[in-house]
Amino acid sequence: MITVLGGWMMAKNLRLKAARAVRDMSQAKLADAVGVTRQTMNAIENGAYNPSLNLCIAICQVLNLTLNDLFWEEK
Amino acid sequence: MKNLRYDEYQLKNRHQLAFQTLILIFVLVMTNGLLKESYGVWAPPLLEALILIFIPGMYFAIMSIAKNAYFRKKDYPILVIILFGLAAVLGLFSFVPAILNGTFIFVENGQLTNQVGSLFIPILFGGMVIAIIVRKMINKREDAMED
């Protein structure tokens, strides 16, 4: 579940994937709702890209969740 | 957040590719200098400049297509495929007859000839069309798997 990217270890965002699945939303639909491409959403879920705070907030608003629910990682 | 511009992941990829392209330009300019120093003039000045621009330009275009960073969401890849395909086919007409006649000369007096320049358009646009089609097919397969 860990992706190595440019020396950084990034975990897959399974919570985002699960939240999307609960709402029966495809990556493409969520991507459209927040104004990015499906490939960008895929990269976020796979841990290949660390999204900006603006994009995180937009995703949370569409999924009606908080930043903690989707993006906060306990050490 | 509407889809008028590249999204942030596309921008990140484009910045990364732009930096790689810059490094490629440094390498090509250096190689060109060393080649001229050791071998001498290898192409007419205009062709030499075109080659030094063409290689990094093509690298950036093809790689940004491969990384989904060439088209914005509002763009129409099909229209681009048609236009670029047309440009590639028209470009073919500029040198294929000469090759068939046997009048196309690649190298003369140890230098590339200006005729080589006519290969650039079909190679660039043909390469981009192929890259766009392959990328679209991969995206379609990924979409189908995701659904």
Backbone of each chain as ProteinMPNN parsed JSONL, in Angstrom:
{"seq_chain_A": "MITVLGGWMMAKNLRLKAARAVRDMSQAKLADAVGVTRQTMNAIENGAYNPSLNLCIAICQVLNLTLNDLFWEEK", "coords_chain_A": {"N_chain_A": [[0.815, -1.221, 0.0], [2.135, 1.109, -0.182], [3.547, 3.776, -1.99], [6.447, 4.516, -3.756], [7.799, 7.543, -4.482], [9.799, 9.668, -6.069], [11.626, 9.514, -3.965], [10.017, 9.966, -1.784], [7.833, 8.354, 0.467], [4.656, 7.418, -0.128], [1.429, 6.719, 1.05], [-1.34, 4.752, -0.158], [-4.497, 6.289, -0.653], [-6.869, 4.974, 0.833], [-9.123, 5.64, 2.236], [-10.319, 7.691, 0.855], [-11.027, 6.366, -1.46], [-12.847, 4.529, -0.39], [-14.811, 6.259, 0.62], [-15.79, 7.325, -1.699], [-16.783, 5.058, -2.9], [-18.86, 4.393, -1.155], [-20.665, 6.404, -1.725], [-21.308, 5.683, -4.24], [-19.853, 6.726, -6.383], [-17.99, 7.367, -9.259], [-14.46, 7.607, -10.127], [-14.223, 9.394, -12.2], [-16.574, 10.924, -12.027], [-16.274, 12.186, -9.534], [-13.942, 13.56, -10.057], [-14.823, 15.306, -12.068], [-16.594, 16.812, -10.558], [-14.907, 18.236, -8.87], [-13.309, 19.531, -10.637], [-10.982, 18.476, -11.862], [-8.858, 16.186, -13.755], [-9.675, 12.702, -14.436], [-7.453, 11.135, -14.191], [-5.886, 12.551, -12.43], [-7.326, 12.302, -10.071], [-7.108, 9.574, -9.757], [-4.346, 9.382, -9.343], [-4.158, 10.644, -6.879], [-5.588, 8.89, -5.235], [-3.986, 6.647, -5.459], [-1.752, 7.422, -4.174], [0.202, 8.633, -5.6], [0.302, 11.291, -5.994], [0.369, 14.252, -4.109], [-2.199, 16.127, -3.092], [-3.124, 19.681, -3.345], [-4.092, 21.94, -0.667], [-6.407, 23.32, -1.342], [-7.569, 21.629, -3.255], [-7.974, 19.345, -1.703], [-9.894, 20.334, 0.087], [-11.974, 20.876, -1.689], [-12.595, 18.28, -2.531], [-13.427, 17.165, -0.106], [-15.703, 18.727, 0.365], [-17.383, 17.956, -1.73], [-17.752, 15.265, -1.109], [-18.888, 15.52, 1.302], [-17.478, 15.35, 3.719], [-14.917, 15.651, 6.309], [-11.611, 17.2, 6.37], [-10.02, 15.789, 8.133], [-11.296, 13.293, 8.097], [-10.636, 12.299, 5.576], [-7.952, 12.894, 4.88], [-6.147, 13.159, 7.038], [-3.395, 11.786, 8.71], [-2.572, 9.649, 11.286], [0.37, 9.583, 13.263]], "CA_chain_A": [[0.0, 0.0, 0.0], [3.018, 2.272, -0.15], [4.107, 4.112, -3.286], [7.694, 5.276, -3.659], [7.73, 8.575, -5.506], [10.832, 10.681, -5.929], [12.257, 9.449, -2.644], [8.989, 10.063, -0.752], [6.961, 7.191, 0.592], [3.282, 7.893, 0.025], [0.48, 5.609, 1.17], [-2.564, 4.87, -0.949], [-5.58, 6.878, 0.126], [-7.995, 4.036, 0.775], [-10.319, 6.275, 2.82], [-10.964, 8.436, -0.243], [-11.629, 5.351, -2.342], [-14.004, 3.972, 0.321], [-15.851, 7.303, 0.696], [-16.332, 7.412, -3.058], [-17.552, 3.83, -3.139], [-20.091, 4.494, -0.35], [-21.587, 7.299, -2.444], [-21.457, 5.134, -5.585], [-19.309, 7.763, -7.276], [-16.778, 6.922, -9.955], [-13.36, 8.592, -10.095], [-14.507, 10.411, -13.22], [-17.627, 11.825, -11.507], [-15.683, 13.009, -8.473], [-12.984, 14.456, -10.718], [-15.622, 16.35, -12.717], [-17.192, 17.669, -9.531], [-13.901, 19.133, -8.285], [-12.64, 20.244, -11.726], [-9.683, 17.927, -12.281], [-9.025, 15.03, -14.648], [-9.81, 11.427, -13.721], [-6.105, 10.636, -13.918], [-5.416, 13.238, -11.22], [-8.007, 11.658, -8.941], [-6.483, 8.253, -9.656], [-3.016, 9.572, -8.749], [-4.347, 10.962, -5.452], [-5.987, 7.646, -4.544], [-2.865, 5.698, -5.448], [-0.634, 7.985, -3.425], [1.247, 9.109, -6.519], [0.296, 12.754, -5.977], [-0.072, 14.867, -2.87], [-2.99, 17.267, -3.592], [-3.057, 20.949, -2.614], [-5.144, 22.088, 0.347], [-7.637, 23.719, -2.053], [-8.181, 20.447, -3.879], [-8.458, 18.493, -0.599], [-11.136, 20.934, 0.596], [-13.008, 20.668, -2.713], [-12.983, 16.856, -2.485], [-14.189, 16.979, 1.133], [-17.024, 19.351, 0.219], [-18.214, 17.123, -2.62], [-18.072, 14.004, -0.421], [-19.53, 15.888, 2.564], [-16.652, 14.836, 4.824], [-13.93, 16.651, 6.754], [-10.216, 16.907, 5.986], [-9.572, 14.712, 9.034], [-11.859, 12.01, 7.651], [-10.039, 11.789, 4.328], [-6.526, 13.124, 4.614], [-5.259, 13.216, 8.202], [-2.769, 10.499, 9.031], [-1.977, 9.59, 12.629], [1.746, 9.055, 13.245]], "C_chain_A": [[0.852, 1.276, 0.0], [3.572, 2.512, -1.553], [5.39, 4.908, -3.067], [7.709, 6.262, -4.798], [8.791, 9.631, -5.225], [11.468, 10.679, -4.544], [11.256, 9.532, -1.505], [8.16, 8.79, -0.751], [5.547, 7.704, 0.809], [2.333, 6.707, 0.037], [-0.707, 5.838, 0.249], [-3.654, 5.457, -0.069], [-6.821, 5.99, 0.0], [-9.27, 4.648, 1.339], [-11.078, 7.06, 1.753], [-11.7, 7.462, -1.165], [-12.921, 4.797, -1.706], [-15.154, 4.983, 0.348], [-16.551, 7.449, -0.66], [-17.244, 6.221, -3.343], [-18.884, 3.868, -2.387], [-21.134, 5.346, -1.076], [-21.826, 6.857, -3.886], [-20.994, 6.139, -6.652], [-18.073, 7.209, -7.971], [-15.696, 7.993, -9.809], [-13.669, 9.737, -11.045], [-15.538, 11.419, -12.708], [-17.068, 12.758, -10.445], [-14.713, 14.027, -9.084], [-13.716, 15.61, -11.394], [-16.145, 17.346, -11.696], [-16.179, 18.648, -8.939], [-13.049, 19.83, -9.356], [-11.237, 19.773, -12.038], [-9.934, 16.747, -13.231], [-9.132, 13.747, -13.815], [-8.429, 10.886, -13.329], [-5.525, 11.286, -12.66], [-6.029, 12.582, -9.986], [-7.406, 10.277, -8.684], [-5.113, 8.356, -8.964], [-3.129, 9.88, -7.26], [-4.679, 9.681, -4.683], [-4.825, 6.666, -4.436], [-1.64, 6.218, -4.701], [0.494, 8.467, -4.311], [1.315, 10.632, -6.542], [-0.297, 13.261, -4.674], [-0.868, 16.126, -3.223], [-2.807, 18.529, -2.742], [-4.207, 21.005, -1.61], [-6.466, 22.453, -0.327], [-8.35, 22.512, -2.64], [-8.719, 19.49, -2.809], [-9.799, 19.016, -0.096], [-12.273, 20.693, -0.404], [-13.513, 19.219, -2.684], [-13.855, 16.602, -1.245], [-15.596, 17.562, 0.993], [-17.945, 18.505, -0.655], [-18.654, 15.851, -1.903], [-18.737, 14.235, 0.936], [-18.805, 15.264, 3.765], [-15.662, 15.929, 5.237], [-12.532, 16.251, 6.266], [-9.657, 15.776, 6.846], [-10.038, 13.35, 8.545], [-11.072, 11.423, 6.484], [-8.517, 11.849, 4.272], [-5.599, 13.088, 5.825], [-4.713, 11.827, 8.501], [-2.153, 10.558, 10.414], [-0.582, 8.988, 12.523], [1.857, 7.877, 14.2]], "O_chain_A": [[0.333, 2.38, 0.164], [4.012, 1.578, -2.223], [5.413, 5.86, -2.287], [7.638, 5.868, -5.962], [8.688, 10.39, -4.261], [11.808, 11.737, -4.014], [11.596, 9.205, -0.367], [7.832, 8.229, -1.796], [5.268, 8.353, 1.818], [2.399, 5.82, -0.813], [-1.038, 6.976, -0.083], [-3.726, 5.158, 1.123], [-7.698, 6.232, -0.83], [-10.372, 4.237, 0.976], [-12.308, 7.091, 1.742], [-12.832, 7.704, -1.585], [-13.937, 4.62, -2.379], [-16.312, 4.629, 0.13], [-17.76, 7.671, -0.73], [-18.314, 6.354, -3.936], [-19.91, 3.433, -2.91], [-22.328, 5.048, -1.044], [-22.467, 7.566, -4.661], [-21.658, 6.358, -7.665], [-17.2, 6.638, -7.318], [-15.972, 9.128, -9.422], [-13.412, 10.901, -10.739], [-15.396, 12.622, -12.926], [-17.343, 13.957, -10.445], [-14.672, 15.19, -8.683], [-13.283, 16.76, -11.307], [-16.144, 18.555, -11.926], [-16.541, 19.759, -8.55], [-12.169, 20.625, -9.027], [-10.386, 20.57, -12.434], [-11.079, 16.366, -13.475], [-8.734, 13.71, -12.651], [-8.264, 10.265, -12.278], [-4.772, 10.656, -11.918], [-5.347, 12.338, -8.99], [-7.223, 9.87, -7.537], [-4.768, 7.532, -8.118], [-2.3, 9.435, -6.466], [-4.121, 9.423, -3.616], [-4.697, 5.946, -3.446], [-0.62, 5.535, -4.61], [1.611, 8.687, -3.843], [2.278, 11.202, -7.053], [-1.321, 12.769, -4.201], [-0.262, 17.121, -3.623], [-2.394, 18.461, -1.585], [-5.161, 20.231, -1.687], [-7.522, 21.957, 0.064], [-9.57, 22.384, -2.54], [-9.784, 18.896, -2.979], [-10.731, 18.241, 0.122], [-13.39, 20.35, -0.017], [-14.713, 18.97, -2.799], [-14.877, 15.921, -1.32], [-16.567, 16.959, 1.45], [-19.132, 18.355, -0.364], [-19.79, 15.406, -2.063], [-19.103, 13.287, 1.631], [-19.425, 14.731, 4.685], [-15.577, 16.983, 4.607], [-12.308, 15.128, 5.815], [-8.92, 14.917, 6.362], [-9.285, 12.376, 8.571], [-10.864, 10.213, 6.407], [-7.871, 10.975, 3.693], [-4.383, 12.995, 5.66], [-5.447, 10.839, 8.541], [-1.312, 11.413, 10.689], [-0.364, 8.017, 11.798], [2.931, 7.29, 14.334]]}, "seq_chain_B": "MKNLRYDEYQLKNRHQLAFQTLILIFVLVMTNGLLKESYGVWAPPLLEALILIFIPGMYFAIMSIAKNAYFRKKDYPILVIILFGLAAVLGLFSFVPAILNGTFIFVENGQLTNQVGSLFIPILFGGMVIAIIVRKMINKREDAMED", "coords_chain_B": {"N_chain_B": [[-13.737, 25.966, -9.084], [-13.218, 25.577, -12.19], [-12.911, 24.027, -15.466], [-10.921, 25.353, -17.112], [-8.233, 25.518, -17.251], [-5.054, 23.739, -17.021], [-5.098, 21.103, -14.63], [-3.875, 20.839, -11.197], [-2.18, 18.602, -10.906], [-1.531, 18.003, -13.503], [-0.156, 20.351, -14.107], [2.019, 20.076, -12.389], [3.252, 17.847, -13.51], [3.858, 18.918, -16.026], [5.655, 20.94, -15.34], [7.738, 19.396, -14.337], [8.448, 17.985, -16.652], [9.194, 20.112, -18.265], [11.512, 20.961, -17.029], [13.113, 18.7, -17.386], [13.259, 18.84, -20.147], [14.712, 21.177, -20.455], [17.183, 20.36, -19.423], [17.772, 18.474, -21.348], [18.105, 20.163, -23.54], [20.436, 21.523, -22.76], [22.256, 19.378, -22.842], [22.125, 18.675, -25.549], [23.015, 21.041, -26.822], [25.59, 21.19, -25.821], [26.628, 18.779, -26.794], [26.429, 19.31, -29.507], [28.273, 21.385, -29.721], [30.658, 20.048, -29.04], [30.719, 18.192, -31.105], [30.993, 19.821, -33.339], [33.443, 20.876, -32.808], [35.121, 18.645, -32.931], [34.409, 17.166, -35.259], [33.546, 18.978, -37.163], [31.514, 21.111, -39.267], [28.292, 19.803, -39.357], [25.815, 20.092, -40.403], [23.739, 22.391, -42.329], [23.416, 25.785, -41.056], [20.71, 26.602, -40.433], [19.277, 24.199, -40.461], [20.62, 22.852, -38.474], [19.91, 24.414, -36.247], [17.159, 23.936, -36.288], [17.068, 21.182, -35.737], [18.098, 21.163, -33.151], [16.056, 22.435, -31.846], [13.872, 20.886, -32.458], [14.189, 18.266, -31.326], [14.093, 18.571, -28.376], [11.554, 19.782, -28.29], [9.855, 17.844, -29.345], [10.255, 15.85, -27.463], [9.123, 17.038, -25.162], [6.445, 17.352, -25.987], [5.56, 14.699, -26.6], [6.044, 13.368, -24.179], [4.422, 14.821, -22.433], [1.944, 14.172, -23.418], [1.972, 11.441, -22.877], [1.911, 11.52, -20.117], [-0.592, 12.441, -19.553], [-0.786, 15.197, -19.564], [-1.126, 16.952, -21.582], [-3.545, 17.717, -22.728], [-6.184, 19.871, -21.722], [-9.152, 19.652, -19.676], [-11.211, 20.73, -21.169], [-10.444, 20.517, -23.759], [-10.368, 19.106, -27.13], [-9.409, 16.122, -27.992], [-9.895, 14.501, -30.248], [-10.277, 16.255, -32.377], [-7.758, 17.372, -32.47], [-6.279, 15.111, -33.129], [-7.198, 14.693, -35.732], [-6.41, 17.081, -37.044], [-3.594, 17.133, -36.611], [-2.962, 14.694, -37.754], [-3.614, 15.184, -40.386], [-1.722, 17.171, -40.932], [0.572, 15.615, -40.687], [0.247, 13.805, -42.802], [0.197, 15.551, -45.009], [2.758, 16.531, -44.714], [4.191, 14.273, -45.375], [3.956, 14.24, -48.135], [5.805, 16.084, -48.887], [8.301, 14.922, -49.004], [8.224, 12.223, -49.746], [7.735, 11.804, -52.598], [10.227, 12.69, -53.558], [11.944, 10.807, -52.436], [11.048, 8.516, -53.715], [11.677, 9.178, -56.349], [14.328, 9.097, -56.172], [15.769, 11.346, -55.716], [16.129, 12.359, -53.258], [18.389, 13.486, -50.942], [20.217, 12.565, -48.192], [22.715, 12.954, -46.947], [25.376, 15.055, -47.84], [28.56, 15.84, -48.954], [29.553, 15.229, -46.414], [27.771, 16.474, -44.747], [24.471, 16.901, -43.343], [21.694, 17.377, -45.513], [19.572, 20.175, -46.499], [17.174, 19.099, -47.211], [16.548, 17.195, -45.352], [15.212, 18.517, -43.391], [12.56, 18.499, -44.15], [11.56, 16.182, -43.147], [10.844, 16.619, -40.568], [8.22, 17.643, -39.931], [6.258, 15.528, -40.591], [7.305, 13.538, -38.837], [7.143, 14.721, -36.274], [4.341, 15.451, -36.016], [3.115, 13.051, -36.746], [4.163, 11.337, -34.802], [3.076, 12.518, -32.525], [0.341, 12.129, -32.974], [0.172, 9.329, -32.883], [0.988, 8.93, -30.24], [-1.095, 10.241, -28.862], [-3.302, 8.674, -29.579], [-2.588, 6.161, -28.51], [-2.43, 6.844, -25.793], [-5.089, 7.601, -25.325], [-6.369, 5.153, -25.707], [-5.297, 3.676, -23.577], [-6.294, 5.181, -21.425], [-9.029, 4.781, -21.804], [-9.243, 2.049, -21.313], [-8.455, 2.005, -18.641], [-10.528, 3.531, -17.553], [-12.696, 1.837, -18.032], [-11.988, -0.354, -16.455], [-12.052, 0.852, -13.973], [-14.728, 1.525, -13.684]], "CA_chain_B": [[-12.671, 25.284, -9.835], [-13.716, 25.059, -13.468], [-11.893, 23.294, -16.221], [-10.367, 26.171, -18.181], [-6.777, 25.395, -17.259], [-4.54, 22.435, -16.585], [-5.26, 20.963, -13.185], [-2.589, 20.972, -10.494], [-1.318, 17.436, -11.16], [-1.01, 18.201, -14.864], [0.849, 21.42, -14.037], [3.207, 19.507, -11.736], [3.917, 17.007, -14.519], [4.404, 19.777, -17.081], [6.852, 21.604, -14.792], [8.78, 18.372, -14.275], [8.888, 17.71, -18.028], [9.871, 21.308, -18.774], [12.863, 20.942, -16.471], [13.842, 17.644, -18.105], [13.509, 19.346, -21.498], [15.807, 22.149, -20.332], [18.418, 19.579, -19.28], [18.017, 17.882, -22.669], [18.646, 21.235, -24.393], [21.839, 21.719, -22.358], [23.033, 18.235, -23.33], [22.201, 18.752, -27.017], [23.868, 22.181, -27.201], [26.96, 20.793, -25.48], [27.017, 17.744, -27.761], [26.604, 19.994, -30.782], [29.545, 22.108, -29.643], [31.757, 19.071, -29.087], [30.716, 17.592, -32.439], [31.552, 20.814, -34.274], [34.862, 21.02, -32.464], [35.895, 17.469, -33.341], [34.075, 16.695, -36.611], [33.345, 20.106, -38.07], [30.097, 21.414, -39.514], [27.581, 18.567, -39.722], [24.545, 20.444, -41.06], [23.613, 23.836, -42.552], [23.062, 26.439, -39.773], [19.269, 26.607, -40.148], [18.889, 22.816, -40.15], [21.202, 22.563, -37.156], [19.041, 25.066, -35.257], [15.876, 23.218, -36.282], [17.241, 19.89, -35.044], [18.275, 21.438, -31.72], [14.738, 22.807, -31.295], [12.918, 19.8, -32.732], [14.318, 17.121, -30.407], [13.461, 18.852, -27.076], [10.123, 20.063, -28.491], [9.147, 16.569, -29.503], [10.315, 15.163, -26.162], [8.133, 17.636, -24.257], [5.083, 17.072, -26.478], [5.225, 13.272, -26.472], [6.015, 12.991, -22.766], [3.249, 15.393, -21.756], [0.796, 13.343, -23.835], [2.072, 10.171, -22.145], [1.576, 11.732, -18.71], [-1.929, 13.069, -19.491], [-0.641, 16.613, -19.219], [-1.122, 17.735, -22.825], [-4.883, 18.269, -22.955], [-7.012, 20.27, -20.591], [-10.427, 18.934, -19.713], [-12.135, 21.278, -22.167], [-9.892, 20.319, -25.107], [-10.959, 18.026, -27.936], [-8.308, 15.333, -28.569], [-10.244, 13.965, -31.57], [-10.011, 17.33, -33.343], [-6.292, 17.487, -32.552], [-5.805, 13.938, -33.883], [-7.51, 14.919, -37.153], [-5.565, 18.17, -37.571], [-2.188, 16.712, -36.61], [-2.866, 13.616, -38.731], [-3.62, 15.851, -41.695], [-0.404, 17.817, -41.075], [1.566, 14.549, -40.901], [0.062, 13.263, -44.159], [0.662, 16.586, -45.942], [4.215, 16.559, -44.58], [4.738, 13.122, -46.116], [4.017, 14.577, -49.561], [6.935, 16.966, -49.188], [9.568, 14.216, -49.246], [8.055, 10.868, -50.3], [8.023, 11.779, -54.042], [11.678, 12.831, -53.783], [12.568, 9.514, -52.1], [10.689, 7.571, -54.784], [12.444, 9.554, -57.553], [15.765, 8.918, -55.918], [16.433, 12.663, -55.652], [16.257, 12.79, -51.868], [19.765, 13.257, -50.468], [20.315, 12.762, -46.735], [24.042, 13.475, -46.586], [26.169, 15.502, -48.985], [29.831, 16.419, -48.498], [29.723, 15.041, -44.967], [26.775, 17.256, -43.987], [23.061, 16.65, -43.645], [21.195, 18.383, -46.464], [18.366, 20.889, -46.067], [16.004, 18.254, -47.476], [16.247, 16.439, -44.126], [14.261, 19.336, -42.627], [11.172, 18.176, -44.519], [11.129, 15.0, -42.384], [10.451, 16.991, -39.201], [6.762, 17.813, -39.752], [5.57, 14.241, -40.422], [7.769, 12.803, -37.654], [6.582, 15.368, -35.084], [2.885, 15.332, -35.93], [2.789, 11.615, -36.761], [4.508, 10.819, -33.47], [2.1, 13.026, -31.548], [-0.95, 11.463, -33.225], [0.284, 7.96, -32.358], [1.026, 9.025, -28.769], [-2.442, 10.604, -28.374], [-4.187, 7.512, -29.759], [-2.201, 5.145, -27.512], [-2.824, 7.35, -24.462], [-6.554, 7.533, -25.232], [-6.742, 3.744, -25.535], [-4.954, 3.291, -22.201], [-7.258, 5.847, -20.542], [-10.323, 4.126, -21.964], [-9.162, 0.766, -20.617], [-8.449, 2.31, -17.2], [-11.899, 3.96, -17.204], [-13.55, 0.646, -18.025], [-11.616, -1.156, -15.286], [-12.454, 1.582, -12.769], [-16.186, 1.417, -13.594]], "C_chain_B": [[-13.221, 24.775, -11.163], [-12.564, 24.707, -14.395], [-11.233, 24.094, -17.348], [-8.858, 25.99, -18.317], [-6.359, 23.97, -16.938], [-4.779, 22.311, -15.086], [-3.882, 20.849, -12.526], [-1.642, 19.795, -10.727], [-0.712, 17.532, -12.562], [0.081, 19.272, -14.858], [2.148, 20.899, -13.431], [3.988, 18.67, -12.75], [4.555, 17.85, -15.611], [5.665, 20.501, -16.596], [8.03, 20.633, -14.772], [9.35, 18.115, -15.68], [9.641, 18.903, -18.612], [11.31, 21.351, -18.266], [13.716, 19.883, -17.174], [14.207, 18.113, -19.514], [14.667, 20.344, -21.494], [17.149, 21.422, -20.23], [18.794, 18.969, -20.636], [18.617, 18.923, -23.622], [20.12, 21.478, -24.056], [22.714, 20.621, -22.967], [23.211, 18.338, -24.85], [23.125, 19.879, -27.471], [25.33, 21.84, -26.945], [27.477, 19.764, -26.491], [27.284, 18.367, -29.125], [27.948, 20.722, -30.826], [30.731, 21.166, -29.78], [31.883, 18.458, -30.477], [31.347, 18.543, -33.458], [33.062, 20.985, -34.061], [35.682, 19.863, -33.046], [35.661, 17.09, -34.804], [34.032, 17.841, -37.61], [31.863, 20.326, -38.265], [29.399, 20.158, -40.015], [26.245, 18.816, -40.402], [24.547, 21.94, -41.348], [23.073, 24.501, -41.282], [21.571, 26.376, -39.435], [18.783, 25.209, -39.756], [19.401, 22.425, -38.765], [20.324, 23.162, -36.049], [17.713, 24.321, -35.144], [15.976, 21.899, -35.522], [17.36, 20.115, -33.536], [16.974, 21.885, -31.055], [13.781, 21.621, -31.363], [12.981, 18.688, -31.671], [13.72, 17.438, -29.023], [11.957, 19.117, -27.194], [9.321, 18.78, -28.587], [9.147, 15.806, -28.18], [9.23, 15.701, -25.234], [6.712, 17.262, -24.678], [4.689, 15.614, -26.21], [5.111, 12.873, -24.993], [4.808, 13.589, -22.052], [1.979, 14.668, -22.188], [0.793, 12.055, -23.006], [1.656, 10.331, -20.68], [0.231, 12.428, -18.534], [-1.862, 14.55, -19.161], [-0.643, 17.49, -20.471], [-2.467, 18.417, -23.046], [-5.513, 18.712, -21.651], [-8.347, 19.562, -20.727], [-11.346, 19.433, -20.826], [-11.64, 21.043, -23.608], [-10.528, 19.122, -25.804], [-9.842, 17.218, -28.607], [-8.614, 14.818, -29.979], [-9.93, 14.995, -32.66], [-8.506, 17.473, -33.561], [-5.725, 16.318, -33.363], [-6.032, 14.163, -35.381], [-6.561, 15.965, -37.746], [-4.094, 17.752, -37.663], [-1.972, 15.583, -37.637], [-2.79, 14.17, -40.147], [-2.257, 16.501, -41.975], [0.664, 16.768, -41.363], [1.471, 14.011, -42.325], [0.547, 14.272, -45.205], [2.188, 16.674, -45.92], [4.879, 15.43, -45.344], [4.919, 13.46, -47.598], [5.222, 15.441, -49.909], [8.229, 16.193, -49.437], [9.414, 12.821, -49.867], [8.303, 10.842, -51.819], [9.518, 11.855, -54.339], [12.4, 11.516, -53.475], [12.297, 8.51, -53.225], [11.449, 7.86, -56.07], [13.933, 9.275, -57.407], [16.508, 10.238, -55.856], [16.602, 13.171, -54.23], [17.662, 12.453, -51.376], [19.844, 13.57, -48.975], [21.63, 13.476, -46.37], [24.801, 13.851, -47.861], [27.413, 16.211, -48.456], [30.008, 16.335, -46.974], [28.751, 15.841, -44.117], [25.373, 16.786, -44.331], [22.596, 17.733, -44.622], [19.937, 19.044, -45.913], [17.103, 20.076, -46.293], [15.581, 17.47, -46.231], [15.207, 17.186, -43.282], [12.81, 18.99, -42.924], [10.655, 16.926, -43.787], [10.515, 15.391, -41.033], [8.939, 17.014, -38.992], [6.067, 16.451, -39.623], [6.012, 13.457, -39.189], [7.119, 13.386, -36.391], [5.08, 15.108, -34.962], [2.434, 13.87, -35.946], [3.038, 10.997, -35.397], [3.499, 11.252, -32.43], [0.747, 12.343, -31.711], [-0.921, 10.045, -32.637], [0.252, 7.987, -30.823], [-0.367, 9.333, -28.203], [-3.372, 9.398, -28.462], [-3.875, 6.441, -28.711], [-2.659, 5.572, -26.118], [-4.339, 7.255, -24.267], [-7.027, 6.089, -25.009], [-6.454, 3.273, -24.109], [-5.965, 3.903, -21.216], [-8.621, 5.166, -20.588], [-10.346, 2.799, -21.197], [-9.187, 0.974, -19.101], [-9.844, 2.721, -16.732], [-12.811, 2.754, -17.073], [-13.261, -0.211, -16.799], [-12.115, -0.501, -14.005], [-13.966, 1.482, -12.566], [-16.56, -0.018, -13.267]], "O_chain_B": [[-13.653, 23.624, -11.237], [-11.407, 25.044, -14.142], [-11.012, 23.556, -18.433], [-8.28, 26.273, -19.366], [-7.186, 23.113, -16.629], [-4.676, 23.296, -14.354], [-2.859, 20.773, -13.207], [-0.425, 19.978, -10.742], [0.45, 17.192, -12.781], [1.11, 19.125, -15.517], [3.239, 21.232, -13.894], [5.212, 18.764, -12.844], [5.655, 17.548, -16.073], [6.625, 20.656, -17.351], [9.154, 20.981, -15.133], [10.564, 18.037, -15.868], [10.605, 18.733, -19.358], [12.22, 21.738, -19.0], [14.875, 20.123, -17.512], [15.296, 17.835, -20.016], [15.493, 20.358, -22.407], [18.127, 21.814, -20.867], [19.963, 18.949, -21.023], [19.514, 18.616, -24.407], [20.951, 21.622, -24.952], [23.772, 20.897, -23.532], [24.303, 18.118, -25.372], [23.923, 19.7, -28.39], [26.202, 22.162, -27.753], [28.604, 19.861, -26.977], [28.238, 18.002, -29.812], [28.661, 20.682, -31.829], [31.677, 21.432, -30.521], [32.987, 18.23, -30.972], [32.126, 18.13, -34.318], [33.829, 21.205, -34.998], [36.775, 20.059, -33.576], [36.603, 16.733, -35.51], [34.434, 17.687, -38.763], [31.045, 19.792, -37.516], [29.847, 19.524, -40.97], [25.615, 17.891, -40.914], [25.27, 22.691, -40.692], [22.354, 23.864, -40.512], [21.205, 26.127, -38.286], [17.979, 25.057, -38.837], [18.71, 21.761, -37.993], [20.033, 22.506, -35.049], [17.205, 24.101, -34.044], [15.079, 21.543, -34.758], [16.799, 19.361, -32.741], [16.807, 21.733, -29.845], [12.99, 21.386, -30.45], [11.948, 18.229, -31.183], [12.91, 16.653, -28.529], [11.18, 18.731, -26.32], [8.253, 18.646, -27.99], [8.146, 15.185, -27.82], [8.506, 14.933, -24.6], [5.881, 16.902, -23.844], [3.621, 15.339, -25.663], [4.202, 12.137, -24.607], [4.229, 12.953, -21.171], [1.035, 14.559, -21.405], [-0.246, 11.633, -22.499], [1.119, 9.404, -20.075], [-0.05, 12.954, -17.457], [-2.778, 15.096, -18.547], [-0.211, 18.642, -20.423], [-2.522, 19.561, -23.498], [-5.404, 18.045, -20.622], [-8.641, 18.951, -21.755], [-12.155, 18.675, -21.362], [-12.355, 21.346, -24.563], [-11.134, 18.255, -25.174], [-9.377, 17.594, -29.684], [-7.712, 14.707, -30.81], [-9.393, 14.66, -33.717], [-8.043, 17.67, -34.684], [-4.817, 16.496, -34.174], [-5.162, 13.861, -36.198], [-5.984, 15.759, -38.814], [-3.436, 17.991, -38.675], [-0.937, 15.526, -38.301], [-2.02, 13.699, -40.984], [-1.714, 16.404, -43.075], [1.556, 16.993, -42.181], [2.49, 13.788, -42.979], [1.221, 13.903, -46.166], [2.828, 16.865, -46.954], [5.972, 15.586, -45.89], [5.884, 13.037, -48.235], [5.62, 15.527, -51.071], [9.165, 16.741, -50.019], [10.363, 12.295, -50.448], [9.008, 9.954, -52.299], [10.02, 11.185, -55.242], [13.352, 11.151, -54.165], [13.182, 7.759, -53.633], [11.826, 6.943, -56.799], [14.681, 9.225, -58.383], [17.736, 10.263, -55.935], [17.139, 14.255, -54.003], [18.077, 11.294, -51.389], [19.573, 14.692, -48.548], [21.653, 14.443, -45.61], [24.863, 13.082, -48.821], [27.312, 17.089, -47.599], [30.54, 17.247, -46.341], [28.889, 15.884, -42.894], [25.107, 16.336, -45.445], [23.057, 18.872, -44.557], [19.315, 18.536, -44.98], [16.08, 20.32, -45.654], [14.41, 17.125, -46.072], [14.426, 16.573, -42.556], [11.934, 19.159, -42.075], [9.457, 16.644, -43.807], [9.772, 14.618, -40.428], [8.433, 16.476, -38.008], [5.351, 16.229, -38.646], [5.196, 12.784, -38.559], [6.611, 12.648, -35.547], [4.607, 14.61, -33.94], [1.491, 13.496, -35.248], [2.219, 10.226, -34.897], [3.108, 10.471, -31.562], [0.084, 12.017, -30.727], [-1.869, 9.619, -31.977], [-0.422, 7.172, -30.192], [-0.771, 8.759, -27.192], [-4.138, 9.128, -27.537], [-4.784, 5.881, -28.098], [-3.205, 4.771, -25.359], [-4.816, 6.882, -23.196], [-7.951, 5.835, -24.236], [-7.259, 2.563, -23.506], [-6.43, 3.231, -20.295], [-9.282, 4.993, -19.564], [-11.324, 2.468, -20.527], [-9.843, 0.232, -18.371], [-10.291, 2.318, -15.659], [-13.598, 2.654, -16.132], [-14.183, -0.736, -16.174], [-12.544, -1.18, -13.072], [-14.441, 1.369, -11.436], [-17.743, -0.335, -13.145]]}, "name": "protein", "num_of_chains": 2, "seq": "MITVLGGWMMAKNLRLKAARAVRDMSQAKLADAVGVTRQTMNAIENGAYNPSLNLCIAICQVLNLTLNDLFWEEKMKNLRYDEYQLKNRHQLAFQTLILIFVLVMTNGLLKESYGVWAPPLLEALILIFIPGMYFAIMSIAKNAYFRKKDYPILVIILFGLAAVLGLFSFVPAILNGTFIFVENGQLTNQVGSLFIPILFGGMVIAIIVRKMINKREDAMED"}
